[in-house]
Amino acid sequence: MAEQTTFEIVGATLVATKHPLNGKKIVLAVESGRIKEISEYPKATKNSKSINGEGLSITPGFVDLLGSFCDPGMEHREDFLSGAEAALYGGYTHVGVNPFNEPVADSKSGISYVKAANQSSKINLLPLGTLSVGGANTDIPELHDMAHTGAYAFFSGKKQLSEKLLLTALEYCQGIDALPMVFPIVDSLAEEGQINESIVSSQTGLKAIPNIAESMALANILKLAKYSGGSVHISHISCEESVALIKKAKEEGVRVTCAVASHQLIHTDKDCLDFDTRHKVLPPYRKEQDRQALISACKEGIVDAIISDHSPVDIEAKKTEFDHAEFGIINFQTAFSSLWAADVLPIDKLVELMAENPAKILKLKTVGFEIGTEANFNLIATDKKYNFPVAEVKSKSLNSPFLNKELKGEILYTAAKGKLYSKIG
């Protein structure tokens, strides 16, 4: 993958909803890794190399609020090198690093570990800390130390936090201007659950995770957030009831943002009828009415962000009986193109939910097209359809439901950390 730091893009159509040139053909000049000039086409600037952007869309680099790199401790599934390569091919220039590894990132040393990896990474690795010591739901870790070291947010993990611990975390985060990211689940209602509770769970005989396991937890989280007066980010929502709760909370002035995993906008629980473990995710795929509610919530601004929820799992943990398989799919490379192929949202909304809003949530200043900003963007052939064979997978793991499927919107170039990477030779 070739790289360069001084170049210009000529004739691409800008997709950046807040920029005055949004929707227009532009010339973008980058010098020494930073945006030097952006102007309406056909005005040109002098640079060492011009790239023909005619027929292509140029977007901000995608920002993933949560992705797993399995490092430290599970590097046979993924590591920072392979994960960053997969993210780069999927158009991600910034990724919030899931802190639940072995060991979990519950101290400043865990944050420093990710920061050290970021020094040599092609993309921006954003350290996240945990909301509890060891992820064990007992004590609050040294949030201030982690924030001071460089943690961008603090994640609960995909498990229920006690109300007492969560309230303490919300209040503490408010005091240090930090962002808590909370996964809504009532563990006792989801215990041993494998898929959504519906006719599909009845037909397959698999234990279910009902919508109420999410919505009941979410209702409590939102009440605590309102009481504390602080901000909270809901890491995943997956059902119609959660959409209604988020909408109501925002109307009441609760400082809440939320995200949905891209695959929740594409798949339903019926995709699990053949027991394909590549479709086993947490939260599980829901019914079609839930999927439609999530899509509408994205269009209406109720959902703030779309995440990849990239979760590598080795073949031994996936190629087994459904109820023994681990949750998770790899999705850095496919999040955008699978959504675009599914035609669920227009490209300006995808850019808003996959780049602009996540950057705002994490208070990033390196996403966009302001003069002097580090170059982080994508050049996309939005009309191009392509297959996703095993040979093209950059991750160490292969747990993807999109393998050998037709996708749309090939990302030909990505600029990350000021360097332009070509994926076409």
Beta strands, then each sheet from edge to edge (+ up, - down):
strand 1: 3-4
strand 2: 7-14
strand 3: 25-31
strand 4: 34-40
strand 5: 50-52
strand 6: 57-60
strand 7: 62-67
strand 8: 92-97
strand 9: 124-130
strand 10: 153-155
strand 11: 180-182
strand 12: 195-196
strand 13: 208-209
strand 14: 232-234
strand 15: 256-261
strand 16: 305-307
strand 17: 377-387
strand 18: 406-416
strand 19: 419-422
sheet 1: 1+ 19- 18+ 17- 6+ 2+ 3- 4+
sheet 2: 1+ 19- 18+ 17- 6+ 2+ 5+
sheet 3: 7+ 8+ 9+ 10+ 11+ 14+ 15+ 16+
sheet 4: 12+ 13+
end
